[in-house]
Amino acid sequence: VTTQYTLTTDADQSSFAQQLAASLPLSFTLADGPSDVALVGGEPGWVERALQRIAAGAIVIVRDPSPVASSSVDVLVGEAGDQMVLAETFAGNPALSQLVERCDDILSAVSTIRMLALGADVGTGLLEQIRVLGALGWQSFELIDAQIAPSVGLVTGRCTRRGRTALVRLQVSVASSPRRLCLRAYSADGALKVDLPDAITARPARVEAVTPGGALILPTIYETAHRATMRAIAGEHPLAPQMASFRADLETLESMLA
Amino acid sequence: MTGQIGVGIVGAGPVVQAIHLPTLARLADLFAVRALMDVDEATAALVGGRVGASPYTRLEDLLADPAVDVVAICSPHKFHAQQVIAALRAGKRAVLCEKPLAMGRDEADLIAAAVAETGVPLIVGAMHTFDPAWLGVLPLIEQLRSNAHTIRSSIVLPFNARFEDWATEVVNQKPFALPDVVDDAFRARMMEFGVLGLAIHDIPIVRAFLPDADPLVTAAAFLEPFGYAITMRVGDVLVDVFGLLQPQWQPQWEFEAISADARLHIDFTPSFVHAGSAVATLTDTKGTQVFQDVPHNGYEGEWRAIAAAVNGDRALVPDPADLVQDLMLALDIADQAADLQITQEVK
């Protein structure tokens, strides 16, 4: 027997919520009043809107949270944050967990990382890339250089994974074309090519690991990060708390934009 | 027409649950599902209840519902013709019928006559003909359509349940299974089913290159667990029709047309999921053009075409004669392939 949750949302997310509910009709049903789960858009002001929903007792899903001052999410780190789930287009793409599971050896040997995001603004694009680094296990970003302009940003730094330091270059280019995020990572004798699509459709990611012995294309699925997050909430495996890492990533972003 | 268009859906199987209801949820500004009919009362109530639709177990009750402007026929194939004709004559604004339109020439002619009699637009759910990438490349391939010497339709997919489960949570889902005894008669039926259930998706696109096709099937193999490999000639044009369902993860749904100086290659997204448009790549002596990245697929395309037709724009409504000819080509290929078929295990 599947538990069915009631789902409410802000007016600007109603079309999106309707599509999600249609894709998980046994798990979620749309409601007008108080609900088990509330979907909040990640546009500016999302922290306040999320707190209101948490106060009403709902589990809150924030769809693609935009950058905010790191101090403003302090209140969400801790008990309140246990009711918070971030549904992130890129960092939540199901392909990333597959990559960690199947290619950990290559990830652990990586010494150079390059990411490119096509997006609507530089700050959001950089935050999304920082979140992807975290999803793959890289931590402790140390800034070397940040070149930021209205339509482009190129940040160079270092981060670590299992004691190994990698050079990281994060580029954001503002473009009207569909959002996407490309990750290229290189070790002494291997390469990773990861292309993450926008979540407007369920188009799958493409993940290719190249070694001297050949190339492996990982299975990817036709499911957006948003639906995968909703499915996890409805499933039996609770999501790990995310707000502490999100706050730390906001601090990293602030260092890049300072 | 102002406001949402009321939709009545006949059938409540996986195609309705995983394709049409999620698609209509994406188009909620245009459509509202107002009625749903299934012969099983509980299924009608359960699936209809998800979208606030009135549940019915009889077609005539759905057709009598004044909230229904457009009817979608998504029942088993053998009921399509009689239900399409009833819907056309019920005073509705448009009718969508899932593939195949009918089971034979006589039924198809009766449907065409009913369209002529009522003037109601009829669309068959050949979704790839409404895919934005196909519609985008179509004006550029007039010459290729007349001089292609090679046509290839290849559909290699994981079993449907994989995609149904990413599209929605399906009730009454039936896993694919072969019967205990697989004999020649069964293989012949499966060959027909392969053509009319899978290959038929792209038969209208094949026919866009061969409008007067009188095919000669020269080889046909049934591929276990479920698939077909069919070779046919249409005059000097060689046509390769291939399909295979197998338990792997990567869909490869391709169409190709080649002439002496041009090549069109289309990668379609799989059924059920909403993964945006196909990618169509046209290469000729001048260079290469790519059509892709449109965020809606052919399913949305066919419903958008219905909305346009209801509002008076019939640009994408096919000529009923073409619908009949598409069906006749599929039936002809299925009949010849079933007669010729040999079996090839794929292990």
Interface residues (C-beta under 8 A of the other chain):
Chain A: T2 S15 Q18 Q19 A21 A22 S23 L24 P25 L26 S27 T29 S177 P178 I200 T201 A202 R203 P204 I217 P219 T220 I221 Y222 E223 R227
Chain B: Q17 L21 P22 L24 A25 R26 A28 D29 R50 V51 F163 W166 A167 T168 E169 V171 W249 Q250 T269 P270 V273 H274 A275 G276 D293 P295 H296 N297
